[in-house]
Amino acid sequence: MSISRLAALVKAWPADSLKRQISLKTTIEEQLALYQRGQRSELPNLGGQIEGMQDLIENKSQKLYPLSDKLMKPAGKPTYYTALLHELEHGVQEPSRWQKLKVFFTNGRID
């Protein structure tokens, strides 16, 4: 495993717009910083994880298995997946289904 390859992948990894406090990117950055400062003697064997990260960054699965318009725009609610993707890519701008679910699981009801 190459530390420089892992560091390059972490830099290319997109920020998580829904979970800003804890994300895979920040966790790996913290572990790399500890390792580089000598506060951690070794990193776990991340060979498979590094390859998986590379595949995700390059959208390998999306290129192998493209989604058709019929699947992405179902007749019942054609804008559902488009709106969901927008929320995942840009974060939650206003109270939405994600925040309502959080309130529901916290309080047991949606206000």
N, CA, C and O atoms as CSV, one atom per row, in Angstrom:
chain,resi,resn,atom,element,x,y,z
A,1,MET,N,N,0.843,-1.178,0.000
A,1,MET,CA,C,0.000,0.000,0.000
A,1,MET,C,C,0.888,1.241,0.000
A,1,MET,O,O,1.872,1.321,0.736
A,2,SER,N,N,0.533,2.172,-0.811
A,2,SER,CA,C,1.290,3.401,-0.920
A,2,SER,C,C,0.578,4.523,-0.168
A,2,SER,O,O,-0.586,4.824,-0.433
A,3,ILE,N,N,1.290,5.132,0.767
A,3,ILE,CA,C,0.720,6.241,1.529
A,3,ILE,C,C,0.411,7.412,0.596
A,3,ILE,O,O,-0.599,8.097,0.763
A,4,SER,N,N,1.276,7.636,-0.377
A,4,SER,CA,C,1.036,8.753,-1.303
A,4,SER,C,C,-0.219,8.511,-2.142
A,4,SER,O,O,-0.951,9.454,-2.443
A,5,ARG,N,N,-0.474,7.258,-2.520
A,5,ARG,CA,C,-1.694,6.940,-3.290
A,5,ARG,C,C,-2.937,7.189,-2.437
A,5,ARG,O,O,-3.927,7.749,-2.908
A,6,LEU,N,N,-2.869,6.766,-1.178
A,6,LEU,CA,C,-3.992,6.994,-0.269
A,6,LEU,C,C,-4.224,8.480,-0.055
A,6,LEU,O,O,-5.371,8.927,-0.048
A,7,ALA,N,N,-3.167,9.249,0.117
A,7,ALA,CA,C,-3.296,10.698,0.312
A,7,ALA,C,C,-3.908,11.360,-0.923
A,7,ALA,O,O,-4.727,12.271,-0.796
A,8,ALA,N,N,-3.519,10.912,-2.107
A,8,ALA,CA,C,-4.086,11.468,-3.340
A,8,ALA,C,C,-5.569,11.132,-3.465
A,8,ALA,O,O,-6.359,11.967,-3.904
A,9,LEU,N,N,-5.949,9.919,-3.084
A,9,LEU,CA,C,-7.358,9.535,-3.140
A,9,LEU,C,C,-8.193,10.353,-2.160
A,9,LEU,O,O,-9.313,10.758,-2.472
A,10,VAL,N,N,-7.642,10.591,-0.979
A,10,VAL,CA,C,-8.378,11.367,0.020
A,10,VAL,C,C,-8.595,12.795,-0.466
A,10,VAL,O,O,-9.655,13.373,-0.226
A,11,LYS,N,N,-7.610,13.367,-1.143
A,11,LYS,CA,C,-7.779,14.722,-1.681
A,11,LYS,C,C,-8.848,14.757,-2.757
A,11,LYS,O,O,-9.573,15.745,-2.874
A,12,ALA,N,N,-8.959,13.690,-3.548
A,12,ALA,CA,C,-9.943,13.639,-4.625
A,12,ALA,C,C,-11.336,13.265,-4.136
A,12,ALA,O,O,-12.318,13.442,-4.857
A,13,TRP,N,N,-11.426,12.741,-2.898
A,13,TRP,CA,C,-12.707,12.284,-2.361
A,13,TRP,C,C,-13.626,13.482,-2.127
A,13,TRP,O,O,-13.201,14.468,-1.525
A,14,PRO,N,N,-14.882,13.418,-2.592
A,14,PRO,CA,C,-15.785,14.565,-2.415
A,14,PRO,C,C,-16.217,14.727,-0.960
A,14,PRO,O,O,-16.271,13.760,-0.200
A,15,ALA,N,N,-16.518,15.947,-0.597
A,15,ALA,CA,C,-17.015,16.221,0.748
A,15,ALA,C,C,-18.437,15.697,0.877
A,15,ALA,O,O,-19.209,15.736,-0.081
A,16,ASP,N,N,-18.778,15.209,2.055
A,16,ASP,CA,C,-20.117,14.693,2.308
A,16,ASP,C,C,-21.006,15.850,2.736
A,16,ASP,O,O,-20.803,16.432,3.801
A,17,SER,N,N,-21.987,16.183,1.915
A,17,SER,CA,C,-22.819,17.352,2.201
A,17,SER,C,C,-23.883,17.085,3.259
A,17,SER,O,O,-24.434,18.033,3.819
A,18,LEU,N,N,-24.187,15.822,3.548
A,18,LEU,CA,C,-25.205,15.525,4.549
A,18,LEU,C,C,-24.604,15.334,5.944
A,18,LEU,O,O,-25.197,15.763,6.934
A,19,LYS,N,N,-23.453,14.705,6.029
A,19,LYS,CA,C,-22.806,14.478,7.315
A,19,LYS,C,C,-21.515,15.282,7.339
A,19,LYS,O,O,-20.443,14.746,7.055
A,20,ARG,N,N,-21.608,16.540,7.668
A,20,ARG,CA,C,-20.443,17.413,7.598
A,20,ARG,C,C,-19.450,17.175,8.736
A,20,ARG,O,O,-18.249,17.374,8.552
A,21,GLN,N,N,-19.932,16.752,9.913
A,21,GLN,CA,C,-19.053,16.619,11.066
A,21,GLN,C,C,-18.134,15.406,10.936
A,21,GLN,O,O,-16.940,15.503,11.221
A,22,ILE,N,N,-18.673,14.276,10.513
A,22,ILE,CA,C,-17.887,13.054,10.400
A,22,ILE,C,C,-18.077,12.503,9.003
A,22,ILE,O,O,-19.203,12.284,8.557
A,23,SER,N,N,-16.971,12.282,8.317
A,23,SER,CA,C,-17.053,11.689,6.995
A,23,SER,C,C,-15.847,10.792,6.786
A,23,SER,O,O,-14.874,10.857,7.537
A,24,LEU,N,N,-15.917,9.970,5.779
A,24,LEU,CA,C,-14.805,9.082,5.465
A,24,LEU,C,C,-13.549,9.887,5.171
A,24,LEU,O,O,-12.450,9.526,5.594
A,25,LYS,N,N,-13.724,10.972,4.447
A,25,LYS,CA,C,-12.578,11.807,4.072
A,25,LYS,C,C,-11.857,12.345,5.303
A,25,LYS,O,O,-10.637,12.218,5.405
A,26,THR,N,N,-12.591,12.943,6.237
A,26,THR,CA,C,-11.941,13.525,7.415
A,26,THR,C,C,-11.328,12.443,8.304
A,26,THR,O,O,-10.268,12.658,8.891
A,27,THR,N,N,-11.974,11.295,8.409
A,27,THR,CA,C,-11.440,10.208,9.224
A,27,THR,C,C,-10.105,9.728,8.677
A,27,THR,O,O,-9.153,9.554,9.437
A,28,ILE,N,N,-10.024,9.513,7.375
A,28,ILE,CA,C,-8.767,9.041,6.778
A,28,ILE,C,C,-7.696,10.134,6.850
A,28,ILE,O,O,-6.524,9.839,7.085
A,29,GLU,N,N,-8.096,11.393,6.648
A,29,GLU,CA,C,-7.127,12.494,6.767
A,29,GLU,C,C,-6.520,12.538,8.165
A,29,GLU,O,O,-5.315,12.749,8.309
A,30,GLU,N,N,-7.342,12.343,9.196
A,30,GLU,CA,C,-6.844,12.349,10.570
A,30,GLU,C,C,-5.879,11.192,10.810
A,30,GLU,O,O,-4.838,11.373,11.441
A,31,GLN,N,N,-6.220,10.000,10.308
A,31,GLN,CA,C,-5.345,8.838,10.481
A,31,GLN,C,C,-4.017,9.024,9.749
A,31,GLN,O,O,-2.961,8.662,10.267
A,32,LEU,N,N,-4.076,9.589,8.543
A,32,LEU,CA,C,-2.847,9.863,7.796
A,32,LEU,C,C,-1.969,10.880,8.522
A,32,LEU,O,O,-0.748,10.731,8.562
A,33,ALA,N,N,-2.582,11.903,9.089
A,33,ALA,CA,C,-1.818,12.922,9.814
A,33,ALA,C,C,-1.123,12.307,11.027
A,33,ALA,O,O,0.038,12.615,11.295
A,34,LEU,N,N,-1.824,11.440,11.765
A,34,LEU,CA,C,-1.210,10.764,12.917
A,34,LEU,C,C,-0.037,9.899,12.475
A,34,LEU,O,O,1.005,9.875,13.130
A,35,TYR,N,N,-0.206,9.198,11.375
A,35,TYR,CA,C,0.851,8.331,10.855
A,35,TYR,C,C,2.069,9.146,10.419
A,35,TYR,O,O,3.207,8.777,10.711
A,36,GLN,N,N,1.824,10.244,9.725
A,36,GLN,CA,C,2.928,11.063,9.217
A,36,GLN,C,C,3.682,11.776,10.347
A,36,GLN,O,O,4.880,12.034,10.225
A,37,ARG,N,N,2.982,12.094,11.449
A,37,ARG,CA,C,3.648,12.722,12.594
A,37,ARG,C,C,4.356,11.706,13.471
A,37,ARG,O,O,5.072,12.083,14.399
A,38,GLY,N,N,4.167,10.414,13.189
A,38,GLY,CA,C,4.813,9.367,13.967
A,38,GLY,C,C,4.042,8.966,15.204
A,38,GLY,O,O,4.560,8.205,16.021
A,39,GLN,N,N,2.815,9.454,15.374
A,39,GLN,CA,C,2.012,9.107,16.534
A,39,GLN,C,C,1.299,7.770,16.336
A,39,GLN,O,O,0.685,7.236,17.259
A,40,ARG,N,N,1.390,7.255,15.146
A,40,ARG,CA,C,0.795,5.954,14.850
A,40,ARG,C,C,1.852,5.160,14.087
A,40,ARG,O,O,2.398,5.640,13.094
A,41,SER,N,N,2.139,3.940,14.557
A,41,SER,CA,C,3.247,3.189,13.978
A,41,SER,C,C,2.937,2.634,12.588
A,41,SER,O,O,3.830,2.553,11.745
A,42,GLU,N,N,1.699,2.255,12.343
A,42,GLU,CA,C,1.348,1.725,11.025
A,42,GLU,C,C,-0.135,1.923,10.748
A,42,GLU,O,O,-0.940,2.101,11.662
A,43,LEU,N,N,-0.466,1.889,9.495
A,43,LEU,CA,C,-1.860,1.939,9.081
A,43,LEU,C,C,-2.323,0.519,8.818
A,43,LEU,O,O,-1.517,-0.319,8.415
A,44,PRO,N,N,-3.600,0.224,9.034
A,44,PRO,CA,C,-4.070,-1.128,8.733
A,44,PRO,C,C,-3.951,-1.407,7.240
A,44,PRO,O,O,-3.857,-0.482,6.433
A,45,ASN,N,N,-3.955,-2.681,6.881
A,45,ASN,CA,C,-3.866,-3.058,5.479
A,45,ASN,C,C,-5.109,-2.570,4.746
A,45,ASN,O,O,-6.199,-3.114,4.922
A,46,LEU,N,N,-4.937,-1.555,3.932
A,46,LEU,CA,C,-6.067,-0.918,3.258
A,46,LEU,C,C,-6.101,-1.198,1.755
A,46,LEU,O,O,-6.747,-0.465,1.006
A,47,GLY,N,N,-5.418,-2.246,1.311
A,47,GLY,CA,C,-5.324,-2.526,-0.120
A,47,GLY,C,C,-6.669,-2.563,-0.821
A,47,GLY,O,O,-6.872,-1.852,-1.805
A,48,GLY,N,N,-7.592,-3.383,-0.328
A,48,GLY,CA,C,-8.918,-3.492,-0.942
A,48,GLY,C,C,-9.728,-2.215,-0.819
A,48,GLY,O,O,-10.460,-1.850,-1.738
A,49,GLN,N,N,-9.601,-1.535,0.312
A,49,GLN,CA,C,-10.336,-0.297,0.521
A,49,GLN,C,C,-9.847,0.796,-0.425
A,49,GLN,O,O,-10.646,1.581,-0.935
A,50,ILE,N,N,-8.539,0.848,-0.660
A,50,ILE,CA,C,-8.001,1.858,-1.570
A,50,ILE,C,C,-8.523,1.623,-2.979
A,50,ILE,O,O,-8.904,2.564,-3.675
A,51,GLU,N,N,-8.538,0.349,-3.399
A,51,GLU,CA,C,-9.062,0.035,-4.737
A,51,GLU,C,C,-10.547,0.401,-4.825
A,51,GLU,O,O,-11.000,0.917,-5.846
A,52,GLY,N,N,-11.304,0.134,-3.757
A,52,GLY,CA,C,-12.719,0.494,-3.734
A,52,GLY,C,C,-12.939,1.993,-3.804
A,52,GLY,O,O,-13.837,2.463,-4.503
A,53,MET,N,N,-12.114,2.752,-3.073
A,53,MET,CA,C,-12.208,4.211,-3.129
A,53,MET,C,C,-11.931,4.718,-4.534
A,53,MET,O,O,-12.622,5.606,-5.034
A,54,GLN,N,N,-10.903,4.139,-5.173
A,54,GLN,CA,C,-10.556,4.544,-6.536
A,54,GLN,C,C,-11.717,4.277,-7.487
A,54,GLN,O,O,-12.036,5.110,-8.335
A,55,ASP,N,N,-12.353,3.102,-7.343
A,55,ASP,CA,C,-13.498,2.764,-8.195
A,55,ASP,C,C,-14.661,3.727,-7.977
A,55,ASP,O,O,-15.326,4.125,-8.934
A,56,LEU,N,N,-14.909,4.102,-6.725
A,56,LEU,CA,C,-15.994,5.034,-6.427
A,56,LEU,C,C,-15.714,6.422,-6.995
A,56,LEU,O,O,-16.609,7.059,-7.549
A,57,ILE,N,N,-14.482,6.888,-6.859
A,57,ILE,CA,C,-14.124,8.211,-7.382
A,57,ILE,C,C,-14.285,8.249,-8.895
A,57,ILE,O,O,-14.731,9.252,-9.453
A,58,GLU,N,N,-13.923,7.157,-9.555
A,58,GLU,CA,C,-14.009,7.101,-11.017
A,58,GLU,C,C,-15.394,6.704,-11.526
A,58,GLU,O,O,-15.589,6.601,-12.737
A,59,ASN,N,N,-16.360,6.479,-10.632
A,59,ASN,CA,C,-17.718,6.054,-11.006
A,59,ASN,C,C,-17.699,4.797,-11.870
A,59,ASN,O,O,-18.425,4.704,-12.859
A,60,LYS,N,N,-16.874,3.845,-11.493
A,60,LYS,CA,C,-16.705,2.621,-12.285
A,60,LYS,C,C,-18.024,1.852,-12.435
A,60,LYS,O,O,-18.356,1.405,-13.533
A,61,SER,N,N,-18.772,1.696,-11.344
A,61,SER,CA,C,-20.037,0.961,-11.413
A,61,SER,C,C,-21.066,1.685,-12.267
A,61,SER,O,O,-21.814,1.060,-13.018
A,62,GLN,N,N,-21.097,3.011,-12.145
A,62,GLN,CA,C,-22.048,3.794,-12.929
A,62,GLN,C,C,-21.753,3.665,-14.424
A,62,GLN,O,O,-22.673,3.657,-15.241
A,63,LYS,N,N,-20.483,3.565,-14.778
A,63,LYS,CA,C,-20.117,3.401,-16.183
A,63,LYS,C,C,-20.423,1.993,-16.677
A,63,LYS,O,O,-20.811,1.812,-17.831
A,64,LEU,N,N,-20.252,0.992,-15.808
A,64,LEU,CA,C,-20.543,-0.387,-16.208
A,64,LEU,C,C,-22.041,-0.660,-16.292
A,64,LEU,O,O,-22.490,-1.394,-17.172
A,65,TYR,N,N,-22.807,-0.077,-15.389
A,65,TYR,CA,C,-24.248,-0.329,-15.312
A,65,TYR,C,C,-25.024,0.985,-15.370
A,65,TYR,O,O,-25.530,1.437,-14.343
A,66,PRO,N,N,-25.129,1.605,-16.538
A,66,PRO,CA,C,-25.854,2.879,-16.627
A,66,PRO,C,C,-27.354,2.679,-16.362
A,66,PRO,O,O,-27.930,1.642,-16.692
A,67,LEU,N,N,-27.957,3.694,-15.764
A,67,LEU,CA,C,-29.390,3.644,-15.459
A,67,LEU,C,C,-30.194,4.247,-16.606
A,67,LEU,O,O,-29.824,5.274,-17.175
A,68,SER,N,N,-31.285,3.594,-16.927
A,68,SER,CA,C,-32.136,4.090,-18.007
A,68,SER,C,C,-33.050,5.198,-17.488
A,68,SER,O,O,-33.250,5.336,-16.281
A,69,ASP,N,N,-33.595,5.975,-18.403
A,69,ASP,CA,C,-34.543,7.034,-18.029
A,69,ASP,C,C,-35.794,6.450,-17.390
A,69,ASP,O,O,-36.383,7.069,-16.503
A,70,LYS,N,N,-36.201,5.278,-17.826
A,70,LYS,CA,C,-37.404,4.653,-17.282
A,70,LYS,C,C,-37.218,4.334,-15.795
A,70,LYS,O,O,-38.161,4.444,-15.012
A,71,LEU,N,N,-36.025,3.947,-15.419
A,71,LEU,CA,C,-35.757,3.638,-14.026
A,71,LEU,C,C,-35.586,4.911,-13.192
A,71,LEU,O,O,-36.071,4.982,-12.063
A,72,MET,N,N,-34.900,5.916,-13.743
A,72,MET,CA,C,-34.647,7.150,-13.011
A,72,MET,C,C,-35.866,8.073,-12.938
A,72,MET,O,O,-35.936,8.933,-12.060
A,73,LYS,N,N,-36.821,7.905,-13.846
A,73,LYS,CA,C,-38.030,8.743,-13.856
A,73,LYS,C,C,-39.270,7.854,-13.902
A,73,LYS,O,O,-39.902,7.715,-14.950
A,74,PRO,N,N,-39.619,7.250,-12.754
A,74,PRO,CA,C,-40.795,6.376,-12.735
A,74,PRO,C,C,-42.081,7.158,-13.003
A,74,PRO,O,O,-42.173,8.345,-12.691
A,75,ALA,N,N,-43.051,6.489,-13.574
A,75,ALA,CA,C,-44.299,7.149,-13.969
A,75,ALA,C,C,-45.017,7.774,-12.774
A,75,ALA,O,O,-45.634,8.829,-12.919
A,76,GLY,N,N,-44.953,7.154,-11.611
A,76,GLY,CA,C,-45.659,7.662,-10.441
A,76,GLY,C,C,-45.130,8.985,-9.920
A,76,GLY,O,O,-45.910,9.838,-9.494
A,77,LYS,N,N,-43.833,9.167,-9.946
A,77,LYS,CA,C,-43.225,10.402,-9.439
A,77,LYS,C,C,-41.916,10.636,-10.197
A,77,LYS,O,O,-40.848,10.281,-9.699
A,78,PRO,N,N,-41.984,11.219,-11.374
A,78,PRO,CA,C,-40.807,11.316,-12.238
A,78,PRO,C,C,-39.662,12.185,-11.709
A,78,PRO,O,O,-38.530,12.031,-12.169
A,79,THR,N,N,-39.913,13.082,-10.767
A,79,THR,CA,C,-38.834,13.947,-10.272
A,79,THR,C,C,-38.224,13.458,-8.957
A,79,THR,O,O,-37.342,14.117,-8.407
A,80,TYR,N,N,-38.681,12.315,-8.450
A,80,TYR,CA,C,-38.235,11.833,-7.141
A,80,TYR,C,C,-36.721,11.659,-7.077
A,80,TYR,O,O,-36.076,12.236,-6.201
A,81,TYR,N,N,-36.145,10.884,-7.977
A,81,TYR,CA,C,-34.713,10.597,-7.921
A,81,TYR,C,C,-33.869,11.805,-8.279
A,81,TYR,O,O,-32.757,11.950,-7.771
A,82,THR,N,N,-34.366,12.667,-9.134
A,82,THR,CA,C,-33.648,13.887,-9.468
A,82,THR,C,C,-33.526,14.781,-8.228
A,82,THR,O,O,-32.460,15.332,-7.955
A,83,ALA,N,N,-34.617,14.918,-7.489
A,83,ALA,CA,C,-34.602,15.725,-6.261
A,83,ALA,C,C,-33.714,15.087,-5.200
A,83,ALA,O,O,-32.988,15.786,-4.492
A,84,LEU,N,N,-33.769,13.771,-5.088
A,84,LEU,CA,C,-32.942,13.066,-4.115
A,84,LEU,C,C,-31.457,13.241,-4.433
A,84,LEU,O,O,-30.660,13.506,-3.533
A,85,LEU,N,N,-31.083,13.097,-5.691
A,85,LEU,CA,C,-29.697,13.313,-6.100
A,85,LEU,C,C,-29.252,14.748,-5.842
A,85,LEU,O,O,-28.116,14.988,-5.433
A,86,HIS,N,N,-30.152,15.700,-6.083
A,86,HIS,CA,C,-29.821,17.101,-5.833
A,86,HIS,C,C,-29.509,17.316,-4.351
A,86,HIS,O,O,-28.546,18.003,-4.014
A,87,GLU,N,N,-30.321,16.730,-3.466
A,87,GLU,CA,C,-30.082,16.864,-2.028
A,87,GLU,C,C,-28.767,16.215,-1.624
A,87,GLU,O,O,-28.036,16.761,-0.797
A,88,LEU,N,N,-28.461,15.062,-2.194
A,88,LEU,CA,C,-27.216,14.382,-1.844
A,88,LEU,C,C,-25.993,15.149,-2.329
A,88,LEU,O,O,-24.976,15.186,-1.637
A,89,GLU,N,N,-26.077,15.758,-3.500
A,89,GLU,CA,C,-24.936,16.471,-4.063
A,89,GLU,C,C,-24.749,17.862,-3.467
A,89,GLU,O,O,-23.615,18.309,-3.297
A,90,HIS,N,N,-25.833,18.545,-3.150
A,90,HIS,CA,C,-25.739,19.943,-2.718
A,90,HIS,C,C,-26.048,20.143,-1.248
A,90,HIS,O,O,-25.962,21.264,-0.747
A,91,GLY,N,N,-26.398,19.099,-0.562
A,91,GLY,CA,C,-26.742,19.235,0.844
A,91,GLY,C,C,-28.164,19.710,1.013
A,91,GLY,O,O,-28.858,20.029,0.048
A,92,VAL,N,N,-28.570,19.747,2.239
A,92,VAL,CA,C,-29.930,20.136,2.557
A,92,VAL,C,C,-29.975,21.649,2.709
A,92,VAL,O,O,-29.340,22.198,3.609
A,93,GLN,N,N,-30.710,22.322,1.848
A,93,GLN,CA,C,-30.800,23.779,1.867
A,93,GLN,C,C,-31.955,24.270,2.748
A,93,GLN,O,O,-31.885,25.358,3.319
A,94,GLU,N,N,-32.987,23.485,2.851
A,94,GLU,CA,C,-34.177,23.863,3.625
A,94,GLU,C,C,-34.696,22.611,4.316
A,94,GLU,O,O,-34.254,21.511,3.983
A,95,PRO,N,N,-35.617,22.737,5.265
A,95,PRO,CA,C,-36.155,21.537,5.908
A,95,PRO,C,C,-36.685,20.573,4.848
A,95,PRO,O,O,-37.477,20.945,3.982
A,96,SER,N,N,-36.234,19.353,4.939
A,96,SER,CA,C,-36.607,18.375,3.920
A,96,SER,C,C,-36.899,17.045,4.577
A,96,SER,O,O,-36.995,16.939,5.800
A,97,ARG,N,N,-37.035,16.044,3.749
A,97,ARG,CA,C,-37.345,14.708,4.249
A,97,ARG,C,C,-36.271,14.202,5.205
A,97,ARG,O,O,-36.588,13.467,6.140
A,98,TRP,N,N,-35.002,14.577,4.995
A,98,TRP,CA,C,-33.929,14.114,5.865
A,98,TRP,C,C,-34.095,14.690,7.275
A,98,TRP,O,O,-33.971,13.966,8.263
A,99,GLN,N,N,-34.371,15.970,7.360
A,99,GLN,CA,C,-34.538,16.589,8.667
A,99,GLN,C,C,-35.817,16.117,9.340
A,99,GLN,O,O,-35.847,15.943,10.558
A,100,LYS,N,N,-36.874,15.908,8.563
A,100,LYS,CA,C,-38.115,15.399,9.134
A,100,LYS,C,C,-37.919,13.998,9.692
A,100,LYS,O,O,-38.466,13.675,10.747
A,101,LEU,N,N,-37.154,13.165,9.009
A,101,LEU,CA,C,-36.873,11.833,9.524
A,101,LEU,C,C,-36.059,11.903,10.812
A,101,LEU,O,O,-36.293,11.129,11.740
A,102,LYS,N,N,-35.110,12.823,10.868
A,102,LYS,CA,C,-34.306,12.986,12.075
A,102,LYS,C,C,-35.190,13.382,13.254
A,102,LYS,O,O,-35.054,12.835,14.348
A,103,VAL,N,N,-36.089,14.326,13.033
A,103,VAL,CA,C,-37.015,14.759,14.081
A,103,VAL,C,C,-37.920,13.604,14.485
A,103,VAL,O,O,-38.197,13.412,15.669
A,104,PHE,N,N,-38.381,12.835,13.502
A,104,PHE,CA,C,-39.265,11.702,13.782
A,104,PHE,C,C,-38.569,10.681,14.670
A,104,PHE,O,O,-39.151,10.216,15.650
A,105,PHE,N,N,-37.330,10.326,14.340
A,105,PHE,CA,C,-36.637,9.314,15.118
A,105,PHE,C,C,-36.221,9.838,16.488
A,105,PHE,O,O,-36.055,9.057,17.425
A,106,THR,N,N,-36.051,11.157,16.612
A,106,THR,CA,C,-35.688,11.737,17.895
A,106,THR,C,C,-36.904,11.862,18.821
A,106,THR,O,O,-36.856,11.477,19.989
A,107,ASN,N,N,-38.002,12.413,18.263
A,107,ASN,CA,C,-39.179,12.701,19.071
A,107,ASN,C,C,-40.290,11.672,18.948
A,107,ASN,O,O,-41.189,11.628,19.788
A,108,GLY,N,N,-40.240,10.855,17.924
A,108,GLY,CA,C,-41.291,9.888,17.704
A,108,GLY,C,C,-42.458,10.448,16.922
A,108,GLY,O,O,-43.464,9.763,16.730
A,109,ARG,N,N,-42.337,11.699,16.462
A,109,ARG,CA,C,-43.409,12.291,15.641
A,109,ARG,C,C,-42.833,13.375,14.739
A,109,ARG,O,O,-41.770,13.930,15.018
A,110,ILE,N,N,-43.534,13.667,13.670
A,110,ILE,CA,C,-43.133,14.732,12.779
A,110,ILE,C,C,-44.006,15.951,13.054
A,110,ILE,O,O,-45.233,15.868,13.006
A,111,ASP,N,N,-43.364,17.083,13.342
A,111,ASP,CA,C,-44.122,18.311,13.632
A,111,ASP,C,C,-44.477,19.030,12.355
A,111,ASP,O,O,-45.114,20.082,12.395
